[in-house]
Amino acid sequence: QGAAAAASGTAQLGATATRLADEVGQFSRTGCVAAPGVAGPPPQACGAVLKKIQADLTTMRTQLTAAAATRPTS
């Protein structure tokens, strides 16, 4: 049972990490990271992606906490 839960947690964490990487890439590709004085996209475009990044970071923190709690201590 512990191994199955760990495998499931690892898979969920991997899926979250993949989503997060995609979102950070989208943030960069959209032009949300620009040099000072360089016009970027409208704030709505960057804000929506930042919101997704924040949500997935919160999810990842929860998943890591759960994984640490189920990890065997031998």
Residue pairs with C-beta under 8 A, 6 or more apart in sequence:
2 70
2 72
5 70
6 67
6 70
6 71
9 63
9 66
9 67
9 70
10 67
12 63
13 60
13 63
13 64
13 67
16 56
16 59
16 60
16 63
17 60
19 52
19 56
20 53
20 56
20 57
20 60
23 49
23 52
23 53
23 56
24 53
26 49
27 33
27 46
27 49
27 50
27 53
30 41
30 45
30 46
30 49
31 40
31 41
32 40
32 41
32 45
32 46
32 49
32 50
34 40
40 46
